[in-house]
Structure formats: C-alpha cells, structure tokens
Amino acid sequence: MRPTLISIAACALLASQARAAAATDDTPAADSSEPAAPAPAATPAPAPSAAADPAKAECFARHEEAQVARRQGHLLEARAWLRQCSSATCIGIVRADCIEWLAEVERAIPSVVITARARGADLVDVKVIIDKQPVTARLTGTALDLDPGSHQLRFESPPWPAIERTILVSEGVKDRPIDVEFAPPLPAQAPAPSLASSPPAPFFKRPDRVDYAVGATALVALATSASLGAWGLVQRYNAEHGGCAPFCSPEERSSIENKLIAADVALGVGVVSLAVLFFHMRAPAQTGETRAALGGMPLVHANVDGSAGIGWRGTF
C-alpha cells in the first residue's frame, strides 16, 4: 500500500511542475503598437521548490533499490540504501518506510567473530579475505557482517600457511564464532620423575586372599610334617630298642615308613608354600586378571606302591 502512495505522490509532484511551466508559456505578449515600457531591473528569482526535487528523487530511487536488494538477499547493500532514504531530507512517507525496514534488515544481517591461534597463542596480525575481497588485515575481536549464504574465507598470517574455509551463514545468526588454528600446540612434556621426592616402594605388598590361603597351607603342612615325623621316629626308636626289631612284621615296618614319608612330603609342601608366599608377597600389586595367574593350591598325593608326591594345581 505504501509503495502505491509513494508513486501517487511522485506523480502529483511532477504534474504540479508541468502546470507551472504551462502557465508561464501562456502569458500574453505585450501589444507591439504601444510603446515599449522600460524593462524592470532584473531581480534574483526565488529558489523554487524544484530545487529540492533532485534530493526527493534520490530518496525515491534509494527506496526502490533497497527493496530490490533485500529481495535478492543482498542485505548489506539494502542497509546502505535504507540509511540514505531514512535521512531527514526525505519526505515523511518514504522516511517512515526506510526507518522501519532498516531495523528489520539490521536484525536479519548475520555476523561472524574470527579468532586465530598458533602453537597455543592468539594471533592478531591475520589478513582476512572473504569472497576474494580483503576485509581486514588485523583481528580486533569485533563481529564482521555478511550477507546470508555461502562464503569463501581465506586467512593469511605469515610464516604460517594460509588457510581457506567455506562457511554457510544463516539469516539472523549473530556473532557466529570462526576459530582458525594455524599450528597445533606443542605436546606437553611429562616432568621427569624425582627420585628424592618419591617414597621408597614397600618390600612386601598387602596380603590378599591368595596369600592367606598359601600361608595357611604352609602352616598346616609344616605342622603335619612335624607331627608325622615325630610319630614315625618314636615308633622306629621303640622298635629298635626293645621292640620287635629285628623281627618286625611287614605291617609294622610299613606303618613306620609311611609316617616318615608323609612327614617328608608335608615338609616339602610347607617349604614350597612358603617360597610361593614370599614370591607373591614380594611382587607389586597386580590387577584381578594377573592375580588369578598365581592362584592355586598345593596338592599332596600318595601312590599305591607307598611313594608320595607333591604338586601345584591352579592357573598360570
């Protein structure tokens, strides 16, 4: 509705100028038979209202150009035209439209904020080229306005290689961060371990269930060895000094020998259990998976022929 009213106003302005020119042409000429009156002294013509017409025509032109640029997505160009036609020199109806549209365009223009880093430090001397047009040679941290759409960005900061990036900015998105990394930060070096500050490692670790099981096995085996050994030795002493010797029966001799053999086997089990316990307690603390590798129990077995053996059953 407003563009129509503006067009009508422009037509009325032009029509008034045409009528003024026609009235000047229709003025009757003086009678040549009468003596010519002396010509009046020339006076400066008052400044006609048409002197302001070029400015008004400029306002109308910027008003139309701003609408076209806005429809085509050239918001930066539209903002420039709207700033001109919203000035106080333009007529009221044009100026009102331009002021309203300028506020809408300002809200729709997207912007980006560019930051650059190299080796973990911020860079300031960075040349920014957008769509092959230099924009700035130094970063200030302020936002850069762009038209909506796809843009080709190029960043230059010698001696680092130039970086190119294509971005898509959306209408109305303000202060979109664009981070540029010319060189990654150097890897942090691990501090050298200080032998003076680190406490000495304990000789034995804290016992766990396996340690308790092996220790109990060693104690039982040593106690069994002592008991069976003492029993067998007492029986053999009695048989040799006033007993059945040298006419002891095979059962009596077998009973004494089996006790002594079992005592030796139990002693071996106790010694092996103590060695395993020492090794396991001396080893550093282990995870559940590696701790199971030392799990197991010593086994004592007797054969039919009277011999015995010792073994270790578990997972290694």
Buried (B, 14 or more C-beta within 10 A) or exposed (E): EEEEEBEEBBEEBEEEEEEEEEEEEEEEEEEEEEEEEEEEEEEEEEEEEEEEEEEBEBBBEBBBBBBEBBEEEBBEBBBBBBBBBBBEEBBEBBBEBBBEBBEEBEEBBBBBBBBBBBEEEEBEEBBBBBEEEEBBEEBEEEBBBBBBBEBEBBBBBEEBEEBEEEBEBEEEBEEBEBEBBBBEEEEEEEEEEEEEEEEEEEEEBEEBEBBEBBBEBBEBBBEBBBBBBEBBBEBBEEBEEEBEEEEBEEEBBEBBBBBBBBBBBBBBBBBBBBEBBEEBBEEEEBEEEEBBEBBBEBEBEEEEEEEBEBEEEBEE
